[in-house]
Amino acid sequence: MSSNAGSPSHPDQPVPGTPPMAASPLTRAVLEIDEYASGLGWDQPARLFALVDTAKLRAQEPALAAQLGLEGAPGSAAPSYTPIEQDELPAGTALDKFLGTVAWPDAVAGCALTVERLMLPPSAEGSVPHGLNEKQLAKWVAGHPDRQEVRMTVAVLRDGARESAVRLREKDSPTEVLTGPDLVPGLAEALAATFAA
């Protein structure tokens, strides 16, 4: 994985925004990434983030922390993670194959991914035709009248902690974001595997 962290227009910049109030530092990081992705609009590519311990970053790299706008005495704030966007994912590469190539340095406490997908309500699952390959299934879902566009933000830490946020395009509001550790288990597993070295 490239060490070129930062947003596309400002290298080495954390995701902008004030972390929302939330129960845990990981939940705050996920909601901060969701808010950042929301500001970019819909129809965006998947985005990968490194999560670094903010207090350790301040203590070990004070110049970088200052450059990132994370000034403050080490340990002066509640525990938090600073999300740092990574290089753009390669176009045309399947997400699972790409994640299989990712490895993180020790300084990275966790990672997160935001991705848009189409999904069907549980009531439509019984009508899915059998025997479709992945492309056929995607086309069938895209044409279904009950499909919903969602943005999923999933984060995992090295210690196994997980959190996710799901936002429906039709209810695109910060107050309409569903959070929980087990909302997107398959993606969480794939992200956790990037730390299994």
N, C-alpha and C positions, 0 to 999 in steps of 0.2 A: 504494500500500500504506500502510496506516495506520502511523503511527509510535508507536502505542500498544502498546509491547512489554510482554510480561509474561505470567504464567500467568493463567488466568481469575480466580482468587481473590486473587491478589497482583500488581497491576499493577507493571510494571518489575522483576520478579523473574526471575532466570535459572532454567533448569530445575534443580530440586534434585537432589542426589546427588553423590557423589564420582566423578570421571571414572575409568573402569576403565583398567587398564594395557592399552595397545595400541600397535601399531607406529607409528602416525602421529597427529598432532593431529586430523586429520579423522576417522580411525577412532574415536578416543576420543570426539569429539563425537557421532558417529552412535550409538555404544553408550550414551552418556549419555542421548540422546533416547529410544532404545529402552527403557532402564531406566525412564525417566520415564513413557513410554506404558504400559509393563507395570504400573506402580503404579496406573494409572487403570483397569485392567481391560480386558476385551474389549468389543466392540460400541460402539466410540467413533467419533466423526466424524474425518475427516482433520484433521491439525494441521500448520500451517506455522510454520517457525522461521527467524529471521534468525540468521546466524552472524557474530559480531563477533570481531575479533582481541583477545584478552584483554589483552595487553600494551599495545596502542594505547588500548584503553578505559581502562585504569588511568592511562596518561600523559595522555590528552586530556580525560578526564572523571573525575577522581579522586573527586568527590562521588558521582557515579552509581555508580562501581565499588564504593565503600564501601557504598552503599545496596544493591547487588546481592550483597554479601558477597564481593567479589573483592579484598579488601585485599591489599597486598603492594607491594613496590617494583617499579616498571616494569622489565621484563626479568629479574626475579628468578627466574621459573619457566620451565620448558620451554615452547616455543611451544604455544599452545592457542587454541581457539575457544569462545566462550561462546554457547550457543544461547539465544535469547530468543523465546518463543512469541508469535506474532502474533494479531490478532483472529481470532475464529472464522470459518471459511469460510462464505459464504452458503449457506443451505439450498436445496436444489433446483437448484443451479448445477453443471453438469458440471465435473469437475476440470480437464480440458484447457481449457475456456473460461475458467474462473477464472484459471488460471495465465497465460493470454494477456493478462490485465489487470494483472498484477503488475509493478511496477518498484521497484528498490531504490535507496536513497541511496548515495553513494560510501563511506560509513563501513561498509557491510555487505560483509563479505568473501566471504560465501557464503550459501546457504540450504539448508534441509532440509524434508522432508515425511514425515510418517508416515501411513500409510493401511492399512486392512484390506481384504483381498480374498479371494475364493474362487479356488482354482486346482486344476487337475487334474494328476496325474502324467503324464509323457511317454507312458506306455503307453496312456493314455486318449485322447490327441489324435487318433488315427486313427478313433475312433468318433464324432467331432463331426459332427452332421448339417450338410450344406451348405445354403446359402441362408437361414440364420437372420439376422435383424436383431440389433442389440445387445441389446435387451430379451429377445428369444427365447433368445439364446445365454446370457445371464445366468441365465434361468430354467432352462434345460437344465443348466447347470453346477451350479446350486444343488440340483438334484434328483439329481445323479450320486452313486452310492454311494461313489466313490473321491475325492470332493472333499475339499480340505483348506483350513481357514481359516488365513490367514497375516497377519502384520503386517509391512509393509515400511517401512523407514526409509531414505530416500535423501537424500544430501547432495551438493552441488556447490559448488565455489569459483569465483570469477571467473576464475582462471587455468586452469580446465578440469579440475582434479582432481575425482575422484568417489569416493564410497564408499557402501556400502549394507549394511543388516543385514536379515535375514529370520528371523522367528520363527514357528514353527508353533504353532497353538493347542493341539494335542494334546501338544506337547512344550514347554510354556511354562516354560522354565527359563533363567536367565542363561547356563548352560553349553551350551545347545542353540541358540545364535544363530549363524547362518551369515553371514559378512561377506565382502565383495569389491567391487571397483569396478564390475563388469559384471553384477551379478545382476539389475538392473531397468533395462536400458538405455533403454527408452522413457520412463520417468519421469525418469531422469537428464537426457535430452535436453530434456524439457519444462521442468525446473527450470533448466537452463543457458540456455534461451531467455529466462528472466526477466532475464538480465544483458545480453542482446544489444540494446542501445539505440542 
